Amino acid sequence: MAWDFETEPEYQKKLDWADAFVREEVEPLDLVWEHEQFVPLDGLRRKAIDPLKEKVRAEGLWATHLGPELGGQGYGQLKLALLNEILGRSSWAPIVFGCQAPDTGNAEIIAHFGTPEQKERYLQPLLDGEVFSSYSMTEPQGGADPAQFRCRAVKDGDHWVINGWKFFSSNARTAEFLIVMVVTDPDVPVYKGTSMFLVPTDTPGVNIVRNVGLYGEPLNEGTHALIHYDNVRVPADALLGEEGQAFAAAQVRLGGGRIHHAMRTIGLAQKALDMMCERALSRETAGSRLSDKQAVQGYIADSYAQLAQFRLFVLNTAWKIDKYNDYKKVRKDIATAKIIMPTVLHDIAWRAMQVHGALGVTNEMPFFKMIHGAAVMGLADGPTEVHKTTVAKQVLRDYSPVDDTWPSEWIPKKQEEARKKYADYIELEVGNL
């Protein structure tokens, strides 16, 4: 039996390097080019960022989620989790380290299911960090229910023709290509009748109707596209994987990705806690520092407790993924991490905002961006409520109903059973009295 809560010294050195590098070199990018992470590099931005990517490569930390055959290190989920905790401090860090979503998940799908020609055309530029991609799955009317999908692809000779609408296709406006998930056989259950296609964004009929933004962003200048696929004709070899196997392929990109999101959230929440503690020690009101106020001390203690519990749970989940090498076996814990994640970030960011007073609610501090991000996390990759249903069903599998009027832990019955079990001793004790 082995329990170990330490990281081996060799990898800890890499983590220490990454932590200093992100704080000193990468976080400033968030302030200089705040909304340009997914804009292809050119000009001065390329001159600034390419050398940072080279430093990451030199440290052996570029695209570490990939196996050596794809140019990565083949790190397991536990090591990836520890690295992503650091990357969560900065929105530019995943780009600089070659592990930004949704490109990581898209790359994994192509690596697992793509043909040699597809890998050469789409995967390699993605791994090199030279292009971006978009995962086009959600539909306006469908929400989290794929049974409502209406976007169709129909075979026409040597081509497929795609028609329908997709919503919230992140980064489509700057993507080189889209992975489009559509119904190809409406006569079978959606989980068996849906396929994926690789579609270049400049294909005729791919119409980005609106670039939906998040709250606070100008209308039609966001990064989450509403797309109308209007008689989009693609060749037969655009099919990614087998026909009807889209959902099986999709699972490849989700399990590890949710753990990476969780650890990045932990890094961001830790940043909020850091700011809260600094402010508490620096600000004085009503005759004493904020750090001496019981309410603020409660904020700090609650935040630390939430964060520590969540961090250990996510690391344990990553460890289980490495141990079993089976996402289905860890499905319950992955879904649980997804449930907890938005609440942890929201609560800690909200408390930090409160401690900063009026300054905390302004756009001169990042707290509302964090809080809004927490709301997005509650919907991305499936809403929290759906994951709660998944967890409940998984938990209930370990239990059975009782075939009795009373619960199995009903005290009168258990007391009677206990007395029968120890009847001889009870009688002896009574006799000795």
Secondary structure, DSSP 8 states (H G I E B T S, - for coil): --------HHHHHHHHHHHHHIIIIIHHHHHHSTT-TTS---HHHHHHHHHHHHHHHHTT-TTTTS-GGGTS----HHHHHHHHHHHTT-SSHHHHTT--TTHHHHHHHHHHH--HHHIIIIIHHHHTTS--EEEE---TTTTT-GGG---EEEEETTEEEEEEEEEEEETGGG-SEEEEEEES-TTS-TTTSEEEEEEETTSTTEEEEEEE--TTS-TT-SSEEEEEEEEEEEEGGGEESSTT-HHHHHHHHHHHHHHHHHHHHHHHHHHHHHHHHHHHHH-EETTEEGGGSHHHHHHHHHHHHHHHHHHHHHHHHHHHHHHH--GGGGHHHHHHHHHHHHHHHHHHHHHHHHHTGGGGGSTTSSHHHHHHHHHHHTTTTS-HHHHHHHHHHHHHTT----SSSS-TT-HHHHHHHHHHHTHHHHHHHHHH-
